[in-house]
Amino acid sequence: MATQVLEDWEVKKICWENDVYVIQKPISSSWKKGGQPVRLIIDFQKTYSKGKEIFEQNSKELEDKIDEIYRYVYENNLK
């Protein structure tokens, strides 16, 4: 039996339908060209968990981490 692997957008859609969100919170409110450094917050059905790592806004590393978090939550809590 083949295991179906969901695309990232499908995983996010399922998470959003179950009130799971990854929120980007800027470290400071001052303007900076290219965006502020951000910390990620996971909103799991109104229970918030603040991350420790800091990412540059609009970076590939940030996009990859967000996808990784959504997939982890999906695999461990929503499947």
ZAMARGU-4260 file (C-alpha; in steps of 0.2 Angstrom, whole numbers, plus 5000, padded with zeros to 4 digits):
<rodrens>
0) 5000/5000/5000 | 5007/5017/4995 | 5008/5031/5007 | 5002/5047/5001 | 5013/5062/5005
5) 5004/5079/5006 | 5011/5095/4998 | 5015/5109/5010 | 5000/5119/5005 | 4988/5104/5009
10) 4996/5102/5026 | 4994/5121/5030 | 4976/5120/5024 | 4972/5106/5036 | 4981/5115/5050
15) 4971/5131/5047 | 4955/5121/5047 | 4960/5115/5064 | 4964/5132/5071 | 4983/5129/5071
20) 4993/5144/5065 | 5012/5149/5064 | 5013/5168/5068 | 5028/5179/5064 | 5032/5191/5078
25) 5045/5205/5074 | 5058/5207/5088 | 5057/5227/5087 | 5045/5239/5079 | 5058/5250/5071
30) 5059/5250/5052 | 5073/5240/5044 | 5076/5238/5025 | 5073/5220/5021 | 5062/5216/5036
35) 5064/5214/5055 | 5071/5198/5063 | 5056/5188/5069 | 5052/5175/5082 | 5039/5161/5078
40) 5024/5158/5089 | 5013/5143/5087 | 4995/5145/5090 | 4988/5128/5093 | 4969/5130/5096
45) 4972/5146/5106 | 4987/5139/5116 | 5002/5149/5112 | 5020/5142/5112 | 5034/5155/5108
50) 5050/5149/5099 | 5067/5153/5104 | 5076/5154/5087 | 5076/5171/5078 | 5075/5171/5059
55) 5077/5185/5046 | 5060/5191/5039 | 5057/5186/5021 | 5071/5173/5021 | 5071/5155/5013
60) 5076/5149/5031 | 5061/5156/5038 | 5049/5149/5025 | 5057/5132/5027 | 5055/5132/5046
65) 5037/5137/5045 | 5034/5123/5033 | 5043/5111/5045 | 5033/5117/5060 | 5016/5115/5051
70) 5021/5097/5045 | 5027/5092/5062 | 5010/5098/5070 | 5001/5089/5057 | 5010/5073/5058
75) 5010/5072/5077 | 4993/5080/5082 | 4981/5081/5067 | 4984/5065/5057
</rodrens>
